[in-house]
Amino acid sequence: MHYLTVIYSCLSEPEKDDFDSCSVSLQAPDSFDDTYYDVTAYINSYPSDSVQRKILSMYFYQDKSDAQIAQKLKLSRQYVNRMKKKLILRYISENK
């Protein structure tokens, strides 16, 4: 099962412009090991005003594309894409 599929299918709150106030209740099958996929704790480990936290919050909780995130944060789409990939790979390597 792909993680993003689970995340996208389990979002419980509608999109909000204020990504700091987003909270998500994820529900997964009983066989799903949620300790491995505790993305919320990982995202919250970054300072609330950090670019990393904003990018991950908008990507996972608001289902924004790289272009939408870049426009909102006034960054290049390429930077957002590189940062997102770097943060996701870091999360995966820390949680193996």
C-alpha positions in Angstrom: 0.0 0.0 0.0 1.4 3.4 -0.9 1.6 5.9 1.9 0.3 8.8 -0.1 -2.8 6.8 -1.1 -3.5 6.2 2.5 -3.0 9.9 3.4 -5.1 11.3 0.6 -7.9 8.8 1.3 -8.0 9.4 5.0 -7.9 13.2 5.3 -10.7 14.2 7.6 -10.7 18.0 7.5 -11.3 20.3 4.5 -8.5 22.4 3.1 -7.5 25.4 5.1 -5.4 28.4 4.1 -3.8 28.5 7.5 -1.5 25.4 7.5 -0.4 25.9 11.1 -3.9 25.2 12.3 -4.3 22.0 10.3 -4.8 18.8 12.1 -5.6 15.5 10.6 -7.2 12.4 11.9 -6.0 9.4 10.0 -7.8 6.1 10.0 -6.1 3.1 8.5 -6.8 -0.6 8.4 -6.1 -2.6 11.6 -3.1 -4.3 10.0 -1.6 -0.9 9.2 1.4 0.0 11.4 0.8 3.7 12.2 4.0 4.1 14.3 6.0 3.7 11.1 4.0 6.4 9.3 3.7 9.1 12.0 4.2 11.9 9.6 2.4 14.4 11.9 5.1 14.1 14.6 7.8 14.4 11.9 6.2 17.6 10.5 5.7 19.0 14.0 9.4 18.4 14.8 10.2 21.4 12.6 9.7 24.9 14.0 6.2 26.3 13.2 7.6 29.1 11.0 10.1 26.9 9.1 9.8 26.5 5.3 10.2 22.7 5.7 7.1 22.5 7.9 5.1 24.7 5.7 6.0 22.7 2.6 5.2 19.3 4.2 2.0 20.6 5.8 0.7 22.0 2.5 1.7 18.9 0.6 0.3 16.3 3.0 -2.7 18.1 4.7 -3.9 20.4 1.9 -3.0 18.3 -1.1 -1.2 21.2 -2.8 1.0 20.7 -5.8 4.6 21.9 -5.9 3.5 24.9 -8.1 0.7 25.9 -5.6 3.1 25.6 -2.7 5.7 27.6 -4.5 3.3 30.4 -5.4 1.9 30.6 -1.8 5.4 30.7 -0.2 7.0 32.8 -2.9 9.6 30.2 -3.8 10.5 28.5 -7.0 8.7 25.3 -7.9 12.1 23.5 -8.3 13.1 24.5 -4.8 9.8 23.2 -3.3 10.2 19.9 -5.2 13.8 19.4 -4.1 13.0 20.3 -0.5 10.0 18.0 -0.4 11.9 15.0 -1.8 14.8 15.6 0.6 12.4 15.8 3.7 10.5 12.7 2.7 13.7 10.7 2.1 15.0 11.9 5.5 11.8 10.8 7.1 11.9 7.3 5.4 15.6 6.9 6.4 14.9 7.8 10.0 12.0 5.5 10.3 13.3 2.2 8.8 
